[in-house]
Amino acid sequence: MDPMDNELKKELAHGPFSQNGFNDSLRKRIEERIDNHVAVRRPRRWGAWSAGVSAVLASALVFLFVTDSRPLPLVQQEAAEKLEIQQPSAAAPAPHGPDWEASVRSALLIGLRSDAPAAEDPQAPSTYRTVLIAPDRNRLQKTAEGEGILMPYKLDFWKIGNERKANGSQEAHTLTAHLASAKPKTSSSANRGNPAQTVVSEKLMFAGNRYVAVAQTTAAKSGAAQSPAHQDYVWVKELGQIASGRQAPAPLLEPHVTLRSVFAATAVPVLKELKPAPPSARSGHGEPAAADLSGESWTIARKQGKWTAQIASYDSEAGGTAYRLREVPLALPPSVVSHDELAVPWRDIVRVQPGAVDAFSSPNRDMVAVVTEQNIIIYPYADQWIPIPLMTLPLQPKESVVMIQWAMGSYVELWKRQVKAYLQPQ
């Protein structure tokens, strides 16, 4: 301690000062002491600069807290996380890895029809198979496959397949449907005597929630002496109208569903504009029949990712009966087809997959299926289409899609059990 400071301290400790406070001698020494301190500090001018810098830094910290409103450690943590994102570790999963498959929660039930090459056997019946694609252990895969078309109908599954019938000179390959859990009824018709001269065959064009579309053809059997007229028809029927036990088809007499009964009053102006010729294209006097304003003959077909209604207009010629199909500019109601909205524009699909002939997407938008001539390719969808294939289902030659059904939520596991039991019975 400075000796002057020590002396001042002793004097201040003696109690109250006389003369109402400081005397002249004490005041003089205190002033000298203050002057000495000021003289010592005056050369250290950097102190003022240091104080100014400190004030600026303090203001910056206040600015950070006011503008960000978050503690500084949180800001530092976020900066570190951004650095980790920019420099991912080698163990981080690839964006197209198993996470995409784990995000798929829908099950897809596909019905496929395979047609025999016309050059080999024009009368050969088509064959069918059903495939269930569903997530299993966080992997999208084929979980069941079997013959026929397994169609969900109300609270059950129905099985659609071919049945051969013979009666006199006619042989028929018809479509029949039965409850999948029940034994199908078989026809007792048999062919006794002369071999069949004509073949009536049916082909499934569409299977939906309640209705099916059927194409019928009558033609001469190969090698037959006679050559009856070739006749082609298309019909939309309720599933019960092709139930097991039905007789050999008589196209113009069989029950079916008209276009007007499905679309109600909205079909009237469309039918008036299209003026389709009915299946019996000419009256008994050889005159053209009146336009069909009920839409007796129509079908349902795929076109660029949607099911579309098509009306048939018939022409009678010397060689038989044929029809032309024209698209109906009306969207099919949910009673016919549901979940038929494509999540990806068709132009984007053909840009990525130029060989695409069809496509469809799940109702909850977690997968997109693209159909080519050779395969069905499944892609993930997460707010947008991810063009990275999850799996590929090979198609047989001349095979096409006739049914698309979806399961979601708890129905996925239920379908996996039931479909496997119906398609692959033990």
RODO-2510 file (C-alpha; in nm, 4 decimals, decimal comma):
residues 426
     n   res          X          Y          Z
     1     m     0,0000     0,0000     0,0000
     2     d     0,1161     0,3543    -0,0748
     3     p     0,2496     0,5344     0,2449
     4     m     0,0239     0,8293     0,1714
     5     d    -0,2777     0,6060     0,1615
     6     n    -0,1808     0,4519     0,4918
     7     e    -0,1479     0,7905     0,6557
     8     l    -0,4827     0,9084     0,5287
     9     k    -0,6448     0,5918     0,6525
    10     k    -0,5113     0,6496     1,0066
    11     e    -0,6396     1,0030     1,0200
    12     l    -0,9845     0,9083     0,8969
    13     a    -1,0094     0,6463     1,1706
    14     h    -0,9800     0,9021     1,4594
    15     g    -1,3518     0,9857     1,4584
    16     p    -1,5381     1,2975     1,3543
    17     f    -1,3357     1,5687     1,1928
    18     s    -1,3049     1,9065     1,3542
    19     q    -1,4020     2,2253     1,1795
    20     n    -1,7152     2,0669     1,0389
    21     g    -1,5285     1,8067     0,8330
    22     f    -1,2001     1,8138     0,6383
    23     n    -0,9178     2,0460     0,7494
    24     d    -0,6977     2,2191     0,4979
    25     s    -0,4060     1,9834     0,5373
    26     l    -0,6140     1,6709     0,4816
    27     r    -0,7993     1,8172     0,1864
    28     k    -0,4697     1,9136     0,0229
    29     r    -0,3263     1,5637     0,0530
    30     i    -0,6431     1,4036    -0,0824
    31     e    -0,6364     1,6317    -0,3871
    32     e    -0,2711     1,5526    -0,4433
    33     r    -0,3518     1,1814    -0,4270
    34     i    -0,6264     1,2145    -0,6845
    35     d    -0,3988     1,4092    -0,9143
    36     n    -0,1362     1,1379    -0,8876
    37     h    -0,3852     0,8662    -0,9894
    38     v    -0,5055     1,0655    -1,2872
    39     a    -0,1468     1,1284    -1,3945
    40     v    -0,0634     0,7600    -1,3785
    41     r    -0,3695     0,6483    -1,5846
    42     r    -0,3526     0,9162    -1,8512
    43     p    -0,0911     0,7403    -2,0703
    44     r    -0,3077     0,4217    -2,0958
    45     r    -0,5310     0,5543    -2,3767
    46     w    -0,6036     0,2032    -2,5139
    47     g    -0,8397     0,1553    -2,2217
    48     a    -1,1043     0,3770    -2,3804
    49     w    -1,0745     0,1881    -2,7092
    50     s    -1,1114    -0,1415    -2,5199
    51     a    -1,4241    -0,0210    -2,3495
    52     g    -1,5714     0,0789    -2,6832
    53     v    -1,5046    -0,2643    -2,8357
    54     s    -1,6623    -0,4282    -2,5318
    55     a    -1,9723    -0,2158    -2,5759
    56     v    -1,9999    -0,3175    -2,9422
    57     l    -1,9675    -0,6860    -2,8558
    58     a    -2,2281    -0,6534    -2,5847
    59     s    -2,4663    -0,4890    -2,8349
    60     a    -2,4071    -0,7715    -3,0817
    61     l    -2,4949    -1,0313    -2,8194
    62     v    -2,8104    -0,8423    -2,7347
    63     f    -2,8967    -0,8273    -3,1060
    64     l    -2,8527    -1,2026    -3,1408
    65     f    -3,0792    -1,2736    -2,8475
    66     v    -3,3430    -1,0260    -2,9590
    67     t    -3,3564    -1,1294    -3,3267
    68     d    -3,3215    -1,5071    -3,2814
    69     s    -3,5084    -1,5292    -2,9483
    70     r    -3,3288    -1,8598    -2,8771
    71     p    -3,0483    -1,9426    -2,6339
    72     l    -2,7048    -1,9331    -2,7885
    73     p    -2,6351    -2,3051    -2,7216
    74     l    -2,9414    -2,3948    -2,9333
    75     v    -2,8128    -2,1845    -3,2214
    76     q    -2,4743    -2,3549    -3,1950
    77     q    -2,6445    -2,6979    -3,1875
    78     e    -2,8446    -2,6233    -3,5024
    79     a    -2,5290    -2,5089    -3,6773
    80     a    -2,3647    -2,8383    -3,5857
    81     e    -2,6640    -3,0322    -3,7158
    82     k    -2,6498    -2,8425    -4,0460
    83     l    -2,2873    -2,9380    -4,0753
    84     e    -2,3759    -3,3041    -4,0217
    85     i    -2,6424    -3,2833    -4,2915
    86     q    -2,3918    -3,1393    -4,5366
    87     q    -2,1447    -3,4140    -4,4471
    88     p    -2,3507    -3,7349    -4,3888
    89     s    -2,1847    -4,0252    -4,2199
    90     a    -2,1152    -4,3443    -4,4116
    91     a    -2,3705    -4,5333    -4,1992
    92     a    -2,6649    -4,3087    -4,2972
    93     p    -2,9256    -4,4965    -4,5107
    94     a    -2,9585    -4,4021    -4,8755
    95     p    -3,2748    -4,2022    -4,9595
    96     h    -3,3922    -4,4802    -5,1920
    97     g    -3,3222    -4,7615    -4,9473
    98     p    -3,5587    -4,9636    -4,7288
    99     d    -3,7219    -4,6493    -4,5876
   100     w    -3,9241    -4,6109    -4,9081
   101     e    -4,0558    -4,9653    -4,8794
   102     a    -4,1365    -4,9177    -4,5115
   103     s    -4,3509    -4,6173    -4,6040
   104     v    -4,5871    -4,8293    -4,8183
   105     r    -4,8975    -4,9326    -4,6247
   106     s    -5,1384    -5,0301    -4,9043
   107     a    -5,2103    -5,3704    -5,0560
   108     l    -5,2738    -5,4097    -5,4298
   109     l    -5,4856    -5,6914    -5,5730
   110     i    -5,4333    -5,7228    -5,9484
   111     g    -5,6400    -5,9331    -6,1875
   112     l    -5,4675    -6,0315    -6,5141
   113     r    -5,5977    -6,1860    -6,8357
   114     s    -5,3744    -6,3705    -7,0809
   115     d    -5,4989    -6,4219    -7,4368
   116     a    -5,3786    -6,6987    -7,6631
   117     p    -5,2150    -6,5789    -7,9871
   118     a    -5,4836    -6,5604    -8,2554
   119     a    -5,2605    -6,7358    -8,5072
   120     e    -5,2360    -7,0472    -8,2892
   121     d    -5,5986    -7,1026    -8,1894
   122     p    -5,8554    -6,8232    -8,2334
   123     q    -6,1090    -7,0105    -8,0186
   124     a    -5,8737    -7,0841    -7,7292
   125     p    -6,0163    -6,9426    -7,4051
   126     s    -5,8276    -6,6784    -7,2119
   127     t    -5,6599    -6,7652    -6,8829
   128     y    -5,6575    -6,5580    -6,5659
   129     r    -5,4495    -6,5066    -6,2554
   130     t    -5,4677    -6,2856    -5,9471
   131     v    -5,1657    -6,1407    -5,7661
   132     l    -5,1581    -5,9720    -5,4265
   133     i    -4,8764    -5,7218    -5,3671
   134     a    -4,8501    -5,6081    -5,0059
   135     p    -4,5976    -5,4947    -4,7437
   136     d    -4,4526    -5,7824    -4,5437
   137     r    -4,1755    -5,7263    -4,2858
   138     n    -4,1305    -5,3719    -4,4162
   139     r    -4,0743    -5,5009    -4,7693
   140     l    -4,3159    -5,4687    -5,0597
   141     q    -4,3522    -5,8076    -5,2248
   142     k    -4,5819    -6,0569    -5,3917
   143     t    -4,7577    -6,2296    -5,1019
   144     a    -5,0036    -6,4495    -5,2955
   145     e    -5,0771    -6,5650    -5,6508
   146     g    -5,3225    -6,8087    -5,8037
   147     e    -5,5452    -6,8955    -6,0986
   148     g    -5,8682    -6,7136    -6,1735
   149     i    -5,9851    -6,3662    -6,0752
   150     l    -6,0417    -6,3181    -5,7025
   151     m    -6,2817    -6,0258    -5,6795
   152     p    -6,3762    -5,8573    -5,3494
   153     y    -6,7543    -5,8242    -5,3459
   154     k    -6,9362    -5,6724    -5,0485
   155     l    -6,7908    -5,8501    -4,7421
   156     d    -6,6664    -6,1587    -4,9276
   157     f    -6,4384    -6,2687    -5,2094
   158     w    -6,5749    -6,4233    -5,5272
   159     k    -6,3806    -6,6325    -5,7756
   160     i    -6,4261    -6,5799    -6,1507
   161     g    -6,3001    -6,8392    -6,3962
   162     n    -6,3693    -7,0325    -6,7143
   163     e    -6,6150    -7,3181    -6,7411
   164     r    -6,6482    -7,5430    -7,0457
   165     k    -6,9975    -7,6439    -7,1568
   166     a    -7,1082    -7,8497    -7,4558
   167     n    -7,4590    -7,8873    -7,5897
   168     g    -7,5330    -8,0443    -7,9262
   169     s    -7,3324    -7,8753    -8,1963
   170     q    -7,2192    -7,5893    -7,9742
   171     e    -6,9258    -7,5693    -7,7348
   172     a    -6,9071    -7,2831    -7,4889
   173     h    -6,6308    -7,1474    -7,2697
   174     t    -6,8177    -6,9219    -7,0305
   175     l    -6,7208    -6,7056    -6,7385
   176     t    -6,8641    -6,8187    -6,4069
   177     a    -6,8461    -6,6697    -6,0583
   178     h    -6,8896    -6,8309    -5,7194
   179     l    -6,8244    -6,7497    -5,3563
   180     a    -6,4557    -6,8168    -5,2958
   181     s    -6,5236    -6,9986    -4,9691
   182     a    -6,7823    -7,2305    -5,1300
   183     k    -6,7484    -7,5146    -5,3787
   184     p    -6,8498    -7,4034    -5,7298
   185     k    -7,1522    -7,5508    -5,9009
   186     t    -7,0716    -7,7302    -6,2253
   187     s    -7,2913    -7,7580    -6,5307
   188     s    -7,4308    -8,1019    -6,6155
   189     s    -7,4435    -8,0374    -6,9875
   190     a    -7,2496    -8,2804    -7,2030
   191     n    -7,1793    -8,3286    -7,5691
   192     r    -7,3156    -8,6576    -7,6946
   193     g    -7,3146    -8,7417    -8,0642
   194     n    -7,1745    -8,5114    -8,3290
   195     p    -6,8766    -8,2897    -8,2393
   196     a    -6,9416    -7,9192    -8,1830
   197     q    -6,9459    -7,7002    -8,4915
   198     t    -6,9409    -7,3615    -8,3200
   199     v    -6,7612    -7,2225    -8,0203
   200     v    -6,8966    -6,9526    -7,7956
   201     s    -6,6274    -6,7943    -7,5812
   202     e    -6,6397    -6,5246    -7,3180
   203     k    -6,3601    -6,2945    -7,2153
   204     l    -6,3435    -6,0831    -6,8985
   205     m    -6,2668    -5,7189    -6,9762
   206     f    -6,3190    -5,5646    -6,6329
   207     a    -6,3956    -5,6650    -6,2729
   208     g    -6,4892    -5,3929    -6,0267
   209     n    -6,6840    -5,3450    -5,7048
   210     r    -7,0093    -5,4909    -5,8319
   211     y    -7,0002    -5,5155    -6,2093
   212     v    -6,8039    -5,7088    -6,4679
   213     a    -6,7564    -5,6381    -6,8391
   214     v    -6,7748    -5,9391    -7,0714
   215     a    -6,6909    -5,9817    -7,4413
   216     q    -6,8672    -6,2679    -7,6220
   217     t    -6,7653    -6,4255    -7,9512
   218     t    -6,9349    -6,6939    -8,1576
   219     a    -6,7256    -6,8489    -8,4335
   220     a    -6,6854    -7,1666    -8,6328
   221     k    -6,4721    -7,4315    -8,4708
   222     s    -6,1502    -7,5133    -8,6518
   223     g    -6,2077    -7,7863    -8,9080
   224     a    -6,5859    -7,7597    -8,8986
   225     a    -6,7684    -7,8332    -9,2251
   226     q    -7,0040    -7,5413    -9,1814
   227     s    -6,9040    -7,1835    -9,1224
   228     p    -7,1724    -6,9946    -8,9293
   229     a    -7,1594    -6,6186    -8,9145
   230     h    -6,9043    -6,4646    -8,6792
   231     q    -7,0699    -6,2647    -8,4024
   232     d    -6,9147    -6,0338    -8,1419
   233     y    -7,0848    -5,8624    -7,8483
   234     v    -6,9913    -5,6723    -7,5326
   235     w    -7,1965    -5,6501    -7,2140
   236     v    -7,1764    -5,5147    -6,8620
   237     k    -7,3271    -5,7474    -6,6045
   238     e    -7,3742    -5,7635    -6,2316
   239     l    -7,1577    -6,0283    -6,0693
   240     g    -7,4603    -6,2460    -5,9892
   241     q    -7,5540    -6,2574    -6,3582
   242     i    -7,2543    -6,4810    -6,4294
   243     a    -7,3000    -6,7027    -6,1235
   244     s    -7,2165    -7,0722    -6,1517
   245     g    -7,4821    -7,2920    -6,3080
   246     r    -7,5880    -7,0534    -6,5848
   247     q    -7,6703    -7,2103    -6,9174
   248     a    -7,4784    -7,1668    -7,2399
   249     p    -7,4971    -6,7971    -7,3303
   250     a    -7,7592    -6,6600    -7,5649
   251     p    -7,6151    -6,3103    -7,6120
   252     l    -7,9278    -6,1187    -7,7064
   253     l    -8,1409    -6,2874    -7,4407
   254     e    -7,9128    -6,2846    -7,1373
   255     p    -7,9590    -6,0314    -6,8566
   256     h    -7,7201    -5,7364    -6,8528
   257     v    -7,6883    -5,3792    -6,7254
   258     t    -7,7597    -5,0870    -6,9559
   259     l    -7,5537    -4,7705    -6,9688
   260     r    -7,8588    -4,5648    -6,8748
   261     s    -7,9247    -4,7724    -6,5615
   262     v    -7,5729    -4,6893    -6,4346
   263     f    -7,5476    -4,3218    -6,5322
   264     a    -7,9192    -4,2421    -6,4947
   265     a    -8,0401    -3,9203    -6,6615
   266     t    -7,6888    -3,7986    -6,7457
   267     a    -7,6632    -4,0739    -7,0081
   268     v    -7,9615    -3,9513    -7,2105
   269     p    -7,8006    -3,6534    -7,3936
   270     v    -7,4846    -3,8570    -7,4566
   271     l    -7,6782    -4,1444    -7,6149
   272     k    -7,8805    -3,9010    -7,8254
   273     e    -7,5608    -3,7488    -7,9563
   274     l    -7,3740    -4,0761    -8,0211
   275     k    -7,6817    -4,2608    -8,1596
   276     p    -7,5371    -4,6114    -8,1216
   277     a    -7,6862    -4,8845    -8,3402
   278     p    -7,8260    -5,1641    -8,1185
   279     p    -7,6993    -5,5259    -8,1286
   280     s    -7,9815    -5,6211    -8,3662
   281     a    -7,8555    -5,3628    -8,6109
   282     r    -8,1323    -5,4072    -8,8685
   283     s    -8,5054    -5,4507    -8,8358
   284     g    -8,6938    -5,7466    -8,9819
   285     h    -8,7637    -5,5493    -9,3006
   286     g    -8,3965    -5,4878    -9,3696
   287     e    -8,4152    -5,1273    -9,2575
   288     p    -8,1654    -4,9843    -9,0046
   289     a    -8,2970    -5,0124    -8,6503
   290     a    -8,3615    -4,7054    -8,4400
   291     a    -8,0773    -4,5682    -8,2293
   292     d    -8,0243    -4,7386    -7,8955
   293     l    -8,1146    -4,4766    -7,6354
   294     s    -8,0730    -4,7160    -7,3436
   295     g    -7,7140    -4,8183    -7,4082
   296     e    -7,7746    -5,1924    -7,4117
   297     s    -7,4259    -5,2905    -7,5259
   298     w    -7,1224    -5,1235    -7,3696
   299     t    -6,7998    -5,2130    -7,1951
   300     i    -6,5346    -5,0791    -6,9576
   301     a    -6,1701    -5,0468    -7,0651
   302     r    -5,8389    -4,8958    -6,9495
   303     k    -5,7094    -4,5791    -7,1101
   304     q    -5,4016    -4,3920    -6,9842
   305     g    -5,4517    -4,4706    -6,6191
   306     k    -5,8325    -4,4658    -6,5964
   307     w    -6,1282    -4,6949    -6,6429
   308     t    -6,3517    -4,5557    -6,9163
   309     a    -6,6976    -4,6431    -7,0416
   310     q    -6,7280    -4,7272    -7,4128
   311     i    -7,0538    -4,7667    -7,6037
   312     a    -7,0851    -5,0243    -7,8827
   313     s    -7,2477    -4,9449    -8,2131
   314     y    -7,3264    -5,2499    -8,4302
   315     d    -7,3109    -5,3194    -8,8010
   316     s    -7,4566    -5,6314    -8,9585
   317     e    -7,2582    -5,7631    -9,2488
   318     a    -7,2602    -6,0782    -9,4599
   319     g    -6,9799    -6,2182    -9,2452
   320     g    -7,1626    -6,1686    -8,9152
   321     t    -7,2052    -5,9016    -8,6510
   322     a    -6,9346    -5,6566    -8,5515
   323     y    -6,9254    -5,3385    -8,3446
   324     r    -6,7344    -5,0145    -8,3098
   325     l    -6,6502    -4,8746    -7,9679
   326     r    -6,6754    -4,5049    -7,8872
   327     e    -6,5753    -4,3444    -7,5592
   328     v    -6,8532    -4,2157    -7,3351
   329     p    -6,7614    -3,8677    -7,2025
   330     l    -6,8845    -3,9472    -6,8519
   331     a    -6,6823    -4,0454    -6,5448
   332     l    -6,7730    -4,3859    -6,4085
   333     p    -6,9549    -4,3586    -6,0718
   334     p    -6,8183    -4,5145    -5,7502
   335     s    -7,0743    -4,7928    -5,7796
   336     v    -6,8790    -4,9183    -6,0815
   337     v    -6,5220    -4,8291    -5,9944
   338     s    -6,3619    -4,6636    -5,6938
   339     h    -6,0132    -4,5270    -5,6232
   340     d    -5,9487    -4,4537    -5,9890
   341     e    -5,7524    -4,1295    -5,9598
   342     l    -5,3975    -4,1294    -6,0941
   343     a    -5,1666    -3,9310    -5,8632
   344     v    -4,9102    -3,8603    -6,1374
   345     p    -4,9896    -3,6866    -6,4687
   346     w    -4,9723    -3,9268    -6,7596
   347     r    -4,7185    -3,7076    -6,9419
   348     d    -4,4790    -3,7441    -6,6466
   349     i    -4,5182    -4,1215    -6,6505
   350     v    -4,4341    -4,1606    -7,0190
   351     r    -4,1443    -3,9191    -6,9774
   352     v    -3,9853    -4,1499    -6,7174
   353     q    -4,1121    -4,4758    -6,8676
   354     p    -4,1666    -4,4322    -7,2434
   355     g    -4,2980    -4,7873    -7,2756
   356     a    -4,5883    -4,7278    -7,0351
   357     v    -4,9292    -4,8503    -7,1509
   358     d    -5,1140    -4,8049    -6,8210
   359     a    -5,0637    -4,6792    -6,4657
   360     f    -5,2520    -4,6604    -6,1365
   361     s    -5,1857    -4,5285    -5,7855
   362     s    -5,3050    -4,6155    -5,4348
   363     p    -5,5874    -4,4158    -5,2720
   364     n    -5,3671    -4,3025    -4,9827
   365     r    -5,0883    -4,2117    -5,2270
   366     d    -4,8018    -4,4286    -5,1111
   367     m    -4,7319    -4,6185    -5,4343
   368     v    -4,7629    -4,5884    -5,8112
   369     a    -4,7734    -4,8842    -6,0519
   370     v    -4,6643    -4,8422    -6,4151
   371     v    -4,7624    -5,1093    -6,6670
   372     t    -4,5519    -5,1869    -6,9743
   373     e    -4,5811    -5,4692    -7,2263
   374     q    -4,3447    -5,6823    -7,0182
   375     n    -4,3812    -5,5745    -6,6524
   376     i    -4,5729    -5,3974    -6,3796
   377     i    -4,3259    -5,1712    -6,1975
   378     i    -4,4092    -5,0457    -5,8483
   379     y    -4,2702    -4,7086    -5,7371
   380     p    -4,3000    -4,5242    -5,4042
   381     y    -4,4993    -4,2048    -5,3705
   382     a    -4,4367    -3,9587    -5,0846
   383     d    -4,5912    -3,6183    -5,1614
   384     q    -4,4479    -3,6753    -5,5093
   385     w    -4,3627    -3,9618    -5,7400
   386     i    -4,0257    -4,1196    -5,6556
   387     p    -3,9062    -4,2859    -5,9827
   388     i    -3,7040    -4,5548    -5,8027
   389     p    -3,8556    -4,9051    -5,8528
   390     l    -3,9455    -5,0976    -5,5378
   391     m    -4,0360    -5,4206    -5,7192
   392     t    -4,1233    -5,5546    -6,0634
   393     l    -4,3933    -5,8071    -6,1526
   394     p    -4,3193    -5,9774    -6,4877
   395     l    -4,6118    -6,0166    -6,7270
   396     q    -4,6803    -6,3069    -6,9586
   397     p    -4,7086    -6,2470    -7,3338
   398     k    -5,0461    -6,0923    -7,4308
   399     e    -5,1341    -6,0330    -7,0645
   400     s    -5,3366    -5,7285    -6,9575
   401     v    -5,4888    -5,5813    -6,6416
   402     v    -5,8617    -5,6405    -6,5869
   403     m    -5,8929    -5,5696    -6,2134
   404     i    -5,7323    -5,3236    -5,9695
   405     q    -5,8410    -5,3365    -5,6053
   406     w    -5,6878    -5,1704    -5,2999
   407     a    -5,6796    -5,2486    -4,9277
   408     m    -5,5768    -5,0031    -4,6563
   409     g    -5,5488    -4,9971    -4,2808
   410     s    -5,6523    -5,3148    -4,0995
   411     y    -5,7780    -5,4658    -4,4263
   412     v    -5,4198    -5,5170    -4,5474
   413     e    -5,3456    -5,7988    -4,3021
   414     l    -5,6961    -5,9412    -4,3486
   415     w    -5,6509    -5,9566    -4,7257
   416     k    -5,3084    -6,1140    -4,6903
   417     r    -5,4588    -6,4034    -4,4939
   418     q    -5,7767    -6,4485    -4,6984
   419     v    -5,6289    -6,4033    -5,0449
   420     k    -5,3523    -6,6523    -4,9742
   421     a    -5,6061    -6,9045    -4,8459
   422     y    -5,8310    -6,8653    -5,1536
   423     l    -5,5573    -6,8545    -5,4159
   424     q    -5,3233    -7,1120    -5,2597
   425     p    -5,5430    -7,3626    -5,0723
   426     q    -5,3613    -7,6274    -4,8723
***
